[in-house]
Amino acid sequence: MARSAVARQLVKLGGRPEYRQGVVTDNGNVILDVHGMEILDPIAMENAINAIPGVVTVGLLLTVARTLR
């Protein structure tokens, strides 16, 4: 499984990956939540993460919602 290799690469990019246990996507993929990354250039960071073998897609959440509707 690519999860460990992907996690090691995310650490090299400055993140703290956490495996989201008990959750798989509709296509059977696992999810890694990554915290603590300093993202100065979101497009470059997304490209860097997408270039990691084993990554299927990236979703960057760059701000925290202040209110819920």
C-alpha positions as CSV (number, residue, x, y, z in Angstrom):
1,M,0.0,0.0,0.0
2,A,1.3,3.5,-0.9
3,R,0.0,5.0,2.4
4,S,3.3,4.8,4.2
5,A,5.3,6.1,1.3
6,V,2.9,9.0,0.7
7,A,3.0,9.9,4.4
8,R,6.8,10.0,4.4
9,Q,6.8,12.4,1.5
10,L,4.2,14.6,3.2
11,V,6.4,14.8,6.2
12,K,9.3,15.9,4.0
13,L,7.0,18.7,2.8
14,G,6.5,19.8,6.4
15,G,3.2,18.1,7.2
16,R,2.0,15.8,9.9
17,P,-0.1,13.2,8.1
18,E,-2.8,11.2,10.0
19,Y,-4.5,8.2,8.6
20,R,-8.3,8.6,8.8
21,Q,-9.1,5.2,10.2
22,G,-12.3,3.4,9.3
23,V,-12.9,5.6,6.2
24,V,-12.4,4.8,2.6
25,T,-13.5,6.7,-0.5
26,D,-16.1,5.3,-2.9
27,N,-13.2,4.0,-5.0
28,G,-11.7,2.2,-2.0
29,N,-8.9,4.7,-1.4
30,V,-7.7,5.6,2.1
31,I,-7.5,9.2,3.3
32,L,-4.6,11.0,4.9
33,D,-5.4,14.2,6.7
34,V,-2.3,16.5,6.9
35,H,-1.9,19.2,9.5
36,G,0.8,21.8,10.2
37,M,1.9,22.6,6.7
38,E,3.0,26.1,5.9
39,I,1.4,26.8,2.6
40,L,2.8,30.0,1.0
41,D,1.9,29.0,-2.5
42,P,-1.2,26.8,-2.7
43,I,-0.9,26.0,-6.4
44,A,2.8,24.9,-6.0
45,M,1.9,22.8,-2.9
46,E,-1.0,21.1,-4.6
47,N,1.3,20.3,-7.6
48,A,4.0,18.9,-5.2
49,I,1.5,16.7,-3.4
50,N,-0.1,15.5,-6.7
51,A,3.4,14.5,-7.9
52,I,3.8,12.0,-5.1
53,P,3.3,8.5,-6.4
54,G,0.1,7.0,-4.8
55,V,-1.7,10.3,-4.4
56,V,-5.1,10.3,-6.1
57,T,-6.3,13.8,-5.4
58,V,-5.7,16.8,-3.1
59,G,-8.1,19.0,-1.3
60,L,-6.6,22.0,0.4
61,L,-8.6,23.6,3.2
62,L,-6.7,26.9,3.8
63,T,-9.0,28.7,6.3
64,V,-11.2,27.8,9.2
65,A,-14.9,28.6,8.9
66,R,-16.1,31.3,11.3
67,T,-19.8,30.4,11.2
68,L,-21.8,27.4,10.1
69,R,-25.0,27.8,8.0
